[in-house]
Amino acid sequence: MQSTIEDSYSEPVQAKPAPLDAPEEPSQILPFLWIGSLKNAKDAKFLIDTNITHILNCSTFNYSHEFIDPKNYLQFQILDS
């Protein structure tokens, strides 16, 4: 029998504010890879200026942007401790 998404276990989601020492600016990891916050992902000017075309969201907040094609947006709901 194949496992389905409905069969999987999920933890209750609890939103937490960003730590006070969280960086305000995104960090460029590689010429084609940035890591940042939800605030950075919502910044249309930043996305356009840096030619960001894909977003991998590793948080419990689902936020897609009108400048990012929905097929280029992927979310993994991961709780950060």
Steps between C-alpha positions, in 0.01 A plus 500: 500500500635841407527775757314823426532850635184442703675207673793712614538644850520875551582704807279792604640824358594777740620827350791662677640848443845529347783516756606851596848435360372373161674677211293763319668452164505180294831320453637396164628142539598441135466721191159340440389427860370731772372430851273745674188560700133525414548877494770456233277268297223763505735775374408533131782748432760259642360205299507701178840664563667165572315319220353243739261275308450208743419483872541202732304581816614294801259643756146455621393827335368463147575808296524511124574814304343637184849534347579132553328252269302255721682207338827656628382513862540198730428478869619252763320566828790471745482615860819673610594469865 
